[in-house]
Amino acid sequence: MQRSWGIGAVALTAALVAAGVAFRVASPEGSGSSSASHLVSTVAPAAGEARPNVLLVVWDTVRADRLSLYGHSAPTTPFLEELAERSLVFDAAISPSYWTLPSHVSLFTGLPVSSHGTNAKYQWLDDRFITIAEWYGEHGYDTYAWSSNPNINKGANTVQGFETFHQAFGQNRWRRMVEADTRKLIHPMDKTSRPNPDRYRNISHHKAGRTTEAAFTEWLDQRDDAEQPFFAFLNYMEAHAYRLPTQESRKSIMPDKERFQKGLTTSNLLKRQTNVMFGRWKAYMPKQRRALLDVYDASIRDLDKLLRRLFEQLELRGELENTVVVVTSDHGEQFGENGLFLHNFSVYQPLVHVPLLIHYPKQLAPGRVSVPVNTTSIFGTTLELTGLPAPEASVQAIDRNSLLSPEARPVVAELTEPCANPERRRLPEEIRDWTATYQAYFAPDGTKYIEASNGRHELYDLGADPRESDNLYGARETDLVDKLSAWRDSIPVLERSEEEAAAAMEQRENAIDPALLEQLEDLGYIE
């Protein structure tokens, strides 16, 4: 495939060398560390051997520190903990952005946000980019996607390359199944969101986990050629507000009666959290904030149960052994840290530190990777495991920092445009500059540098200060300023004319379903 980027860039090599990152992996027994190059017994399939399937599972809006896999005290991820014993787990995985659309476009293209240019003002994936689905499709793979998030749809061009795309938007049988399951989740005492009994009629309030499994497995069973490898993407929204965890998960996380009741009565309305953040409404009390986190934890436990079911279905069909399964998230969620809620206005750890696990015992030894990595590396890493070539750098310079090798790796998260045009809200500037943009650079020693467009830069030692409360910028010397600058100089940047942008927006307007616009507004992505 020949595509023109229309870009100017310095080779990525310069930034990689400048980073000087050492890549070390702790053994599962905790008996020391070993080079990541020893994690792979056979990188590519042998001659004549079938290429493995690839399954990319995204737990939307899940931050890493709320997973028991990463040391959280609540039992949120018992299945992931079991899976970790035969998987490669990344303890410091960083999302390239702070919200769904740019993060997913980075996952699909292997590019940083500044390269692909998709953001809150330009909500479109340009046709010129090769997506992971297109690449696998061109190399003989069946391609499938399920999305529970309205940002993954034809109206954003984020489904290009998927032969089969299922969703619960619009009037279809999947939506009816999701609505039926959602009704079962509504607790009669639940007052956490809208008091209107019809509050879950809008699809953005629905949880589609079981339907996701049904749609995907039906597709698996009905494929024309069961021997053909597949690339599949599944997006789960259980952890995205509004949250409706199962009673079983509520009780697992909130066994105490008082905490259980608090989880049913503490408002998690987007409007409430937004106005608390903007200083317009009374702040949450400590027990209320804990209740928000409890319900969030219960939703993550539901995701863990759904993942267990998904693995069982793959094993039942004889597909698990020959499937590379990647589990990650597009971004996290804020619950009052640094005075912020939801997912906007920062690149702090609650938003960009995400889970990442790769399960493929056939080729990967189990272990844990402690240094920062970026989820943009997933595209190239799955190609390495399946033995497929990567796109030529002159066509698309995807992130070639393999998660399986000890090469140097700049790790950056970006907020290139705040969501929902906050400039129009007359927000109190004494609380925060709501129009600022950010780039964060992560060093292997746990140091994190945040460069802000308004000059209020930040530097944190995440090992000593995981809550990012002690800004060391100006008080400590750092070379991360220069490294971030070198990274910016090294990456390709999309050149988009006004005519091209206008044409893309016209395509978006023609493709998007009005019902999706309502849902995007409900979820706080647009005004």
N, C-alpha and C positions, 0 to 999 in steps of 0.2 A: 504494500500500500504506500503510495506516495502522497504526502501531505505537506503543505507549506506552513511552517510556523509563523513566518514573518517576524523573526526575532533577531536580536543581536545578543551574544553572550560569550563570556569567557568560559573555558572548560571547567567542569566541576572539580577536576583534579586538584586545582590550586587550593580550594577550600578544604578538601579532604586532607591534604598534606598539612595544611595550616592547623587543622584541628588536633592532630597528633593523638588520637584517642586510642587507648588500649582497651581491648575487648576481652573480658574475663567472665567465665561462667562457673558458678558454684555447682559442685556435684550434688545430686539429690541426697546423698548421705551426709552432706555437710563436712566432708573430709578435705576441704580445700577448694581449689579452683583449677580449671583447665582451659586451654585455648578453645575458642568456639570452633576452630577448624576441625576439632576432633568429634564434633557433635554429629557429623554426617558420615554414615558408613558408605553410602553410594549416592552421590548427588543426582545423577541422571539415571533413568531406567536403562537396563541393559538392552542390547540389540534384540529386537523381536519381542521384548516385554511390553505389555500394555502400559500406556501412560496413566498415571494416577488421576483420579477426579480431584477437583478442588472445590471446597465449600467454605465460603466466607460468611461468617455469622457476625452481625453487628448488633450489640445490645445498645440501643439508642439511649443516650443521656446517662451513662453509667460511669461514675468516677471510681478509680481503683481503690481508694482508701476505705470504701465501704464494703469491700469484699473480704470475707474471712480467709480467702486465698492469700491475701496480702496482710494478714494479721489483725483484721477488724474483729472485735470481741464478740459481735453478734454472729450467729451461725447462718450467714447469708448464702454461702456458696459451697455446701458440702460435696456436691458432685464435681465442681471444678477442682477441689482439693484432691479427690480421688483421681481425677484425670491428670493432675499435675505430676503424679508419680510415673506416668509414662508419656509426658509431654515436655515441650520446651516452653518455659514460662519467663516472661520479661517483666522485671520488677519496676522498671522506670520507663515504660512506654509513654511516648508523648504524641498527642494528636496534633496535626498541623494547624488546627483552628479551633474555635470556641463554639461553633454551632454546626448544625446538620449539613447544610448545602455545601459550603466550601470544604468541609472535612470529607464528605463523601466524594466530591469531585477529586480531591487529592488521593483518596483510596483508589478511585477508578482510573486515574491517569498516572499515578506515581509521581506527581508534581507538587511542589509547594504552592501555597495559595497565591503568592505574588507572581508565579509563573502562569497558572491557568486563568487567573483574573476573575474567577467567580466569587462574588461577595454579595452583601445585602443590597447594593445598588445595581449590580449586574447579575441577576439570578438566572444564569444560563450557562450550560456547558457547551463551549464552542465545538462545532462539527469538525474543526481542523484537528482536534485531539483524538488520538487513538485510546479507547478505553480498554480496560482489562477484559471486559466481556467481548469486545470486538476482536481483540488479539487472540483470545482462546478460540473464538468462533472461527477465525481465519485459519487456525491450526487444527481443525477437525473436531472441536469440542461442541457438544450441545450446550446451550447457555440458557439459564433460567434465573429469574429474580422475583422475589416477593418483597414488597415494601409496605410497612404499616405507617410510614411517614410520608406526608403529602409532598415533601420536597423531592422525593425520588419519584418522578413522574415525567410524562411527555412534555408537560408545560415548562420544565426546566431542562429538558433534553438529557436528563440523567439516566435514562434507560436505553440509550443508544448501545447497540451491540447485543442486547438480550433478545433472543428469538422468542422466548415466552416470558411475559411479564404479568404477574397477578397482583391485585390490590383489592382493598375493601372499600374503595371510593366509588361513587356512582351506584347505580342500582344493579347489583349482580348477586349471584348466589353466595359469594364469599362474604359480602356485606351482611346478608341475612344471617349467616352462621356466626359472624362476629357479634352482631347485635344480640343474638340469642345467648351467647356465652357471657356477654357483658351484663345482661340482666341478672344472670345468676351471681355475679360478683357484687352487686349492689347490696350493701348491708342496710337493713331497715333503719338503723340509727345513724347512718353515715350523713354527717352534715359538713363534710370537709370542702365541698365545692359549691355548686349552685343549689339553692333550696328548691328550685323548680323541679317537680318530679320528672319533667321531660329533659332534664339537663344532660342526659347521656344520649339523646337522640342524634345529636351531631356526631359524626363518625370520629372526630378528634378525641372524643371522650371514651372511645371503645378500645378494648384490648384484644388483640388478634392472635395470640400465641398458638392456641390449639388449631385455629384455622390455617395459620402459616404452615404448620406441620401437615395438615390434611391436604392443602393445595400442593405443597412440594412433593409429598410422597405419591399423590395421584399422578403428578407429572412424571415422576420416576417410573411408575408402573406402566405408563402409557407411551413411553418413548418408542419410536420405531425400531431403533437399534440399541438394545440394552448393553451391547458390548462397546458402544461408543463412549469415550470418557465425557464427563460433564463438568462445567463450571457453573456453580450456583451461588447466589447471593441472597441472604435472608436478613431482613431488618425487623427487629422486635422493639415495640414501643412500651412495654409494660412499665418501664421506669420513668417514662416521660409524664409530666403533669398533663391532665389530672390522673391521679394514681388510684387504682382499684385492686389492691392485692387480694388474694384469696383469704378466706378465714383461717385456713390451715397455716399459711405463712404469717398472717397477723399474730396468731397465737404463738408461733415459734419465736418471733421477734419480740412480742409484747406479752409474755406470760402473766405479768402482773395486771390485775383488773383495772387499776387506776390508769396505767399507761395505755392499756387497750382502749379504754374509753376516751382518753385524750387523743388518741390517733383517729377516732371517729368524729371528734368535735372541733379539732383545730383546722381552721380554714387554710386550704392550699390554693385558693383562687389566685390566678395570675395577677389580677388587679390588686389584690391585697398585698402580695409580696412585692409587686412593683412599687406601690405607694409607700410601703415600709422602707424600701430601699431609697426612694426619693425624699424621705423625711416628711412625708405628708400625712402618714398615718402612724398610730402608736406602734412601737416596736413589739415584736414577739417576746413574750416572757420565756425564760429558760425552758420550762416544761413544754411550752408550745413549740419552741424550736426543736426540742428533742422529739416531740410527736411527729413533726414533719419528717425528721430523719428516720424515725421508726417506720413510718409508712413507706418511705423510700427503700429502706432495708428490706421490708417485707416484699416489695415489688421485685427487688433483685433476687430474693430467694425464689420467687415464682419463675424468674428467668432461668435460674439454675435448674429448677425442676423441668422446665420445658426443654432445656438442653439435654438433660438426661433422656427424656423421651425421644428426642431427635436422634441421639446416638443409638438408642435401642432400635429405632426404625431402620437406620442404616445397617446395623448389624443383622437385623432380621432379613434384610434383602441381600446380604452378602456383599455390601458395598463399603463397609467401614474400613476393612483392612487396606483397601486400595484408594482411600480418600484422604487427601491433605485437608484437615479441618483447621481453620483459623478463627479464633474467637477474639473479638476486640470491641471497642466502642468508638463512636464518632466524637464524643466530648463528654464532659461530666455535668455537674449541677452545683450551684452555690446555694448555701443555706445560712447566709448571714456572715460568712467569713469575709473579713475586710469590708463589712457593711453591705455586701452584695448578695442578691438572690437571683435564681433562675440561671440562664446561660447567655450572658452578654457583658460588655463593658470591661473585660479583663482577660488576661492569660495566666491567671493564678492557678495553682495546682488543682483546686477542685474542678476546674474546667478542662485542663489539658492533660492531666495525669490519668491515663486510661488503662484498663486491663488489656493484656495481649498474651495469647497462648497459641502454640502451634502443636497439633496432635498428628503425628505420622510415625508411629513406632517402627514401621518398616524401614525407614531411613534415618530417623532422628533419635539420638540418645536423649533421655530425659535430663533436665537440668534447669537452672535458673540463671538468668542474665541480669546482672545488677547495674550495668552502666546504661545511660539514657540511649534510647533508640526512637526512631520516628516511624509511625505507622504508614508513612508514604513508602517505606521499604517493602511493604507486603507484596505489591505487584511484582517487583523483581525477584523477591525471594521465592514466591510460588513458581515462577518460571524456572528458577534454578532447581527446584525440587521435581518439577515435571519434565525437565530436560528440554524445554522450549527456548528458542533464542529470544532476546529482548529486542524491541524496536531500535533501529539505528539512532544514535544520538543526534545525528543531523536532522532526523525526522521528529523525534521526541526524546528528549534527554530525561528519561524516567530516573527515579532514585535507584541507583545501582549499589547502594550500600546494603549488601546482603545481610540479613539478620543471622546468617549462618557462618560468617567469616569475620576475621579480626581486623578488617580494614577501618581506617579512620572515618568518622561520621559526624558531620555537623548536625545538630538536632535543634530545630527551630519551630516555634509555634507563633501564629500570627493572628492579629485582629486588624484586618485592613480596612474595615468599614463597619461601624456599629449597626446593629439591627434596627429596623423599624424607624429609621430617620429620626433619631432622638433630638436632633437640632430643632425640630418644630414643637417640642413639648414644653418649652420654657422651663427647663429643669433647673433646680437650684445649683448654681455653680460653686457655692461655698461648700457643698458636700463633695462634689467630684466634677471633673471635666468629662461630661458624658459624650463629647464628640471626639475624644482622643483615640488614636490608633496605637497599636503596640506590636512589638516583636520581642520574643523571648528566646535567648540562647542558653542551652543547657550544656554544662561542662561535665566530663566524666567524674570529677571529684565532688559532685553534688552542688556546685555553685551555679546559680541561675541569674542571668542578667536580663532585665526588661528595659527596652528602649521605647520611650513614649514620644509621640509626635509633639506633645506640648513641653518637652524638655524635663519632665519629672521622672527621671530614670530611677531604676531600682536594682539592687543587688542583694541576693539572699544566699545564705549557706543552708541548703535544704536539710542537710544532716543534723545541724544544730537547731535549725529554725524551720521545721516543716510547715508551720502555719503562716510563714512569710510576714512576720510582724516586726522584724528588726531590719530595716533598710540600711545596708552597709555601703551604699553607693556614696562615694566621696570620702569615706572613712577607711576604705581598703583598696589597695591597688588591684586592678584586674586587667587581664588581656582580652577579656570577652568582648569589649567594645570593638577592638580591632578585628576579632574573629567574626563578629556579626557583620561588620562592614565588608570583610572579605567574602563572606557567604553571599551577601547581597550583590556584590560585583560578579560573583561566579554564576549565579542562576540565570537561566533564560527568562526573559520577560516578554509577555505577549504584547505585540503591537497591534492595536485595534483602532481602526479609523472610525470617525463618527458615523459614516455610512454603514460600516459593518455592524456597529453597535445598534444602530436603528433597525437594521434588517433583522438582527437577532431578537430584538424586543418585539418586533412585529410577528416573528415566528412564535415567540412565547405567548403573545396575546391570542394568536390563532389556535394554539395547541392546548392552552390551559382551560380546565373545566371550572365554571363559576363556583361550583360547590367546593372545589379545592381552595379557591381564594377565601371562602368563608372559613374553611378549616385552618388555613394558614394564619388568618387573623385571630381565630380563637386560640391558637397556640402561641400567639405573640410574635410571629415572624414578620408580619406586615401591619400597617395601620389601616 
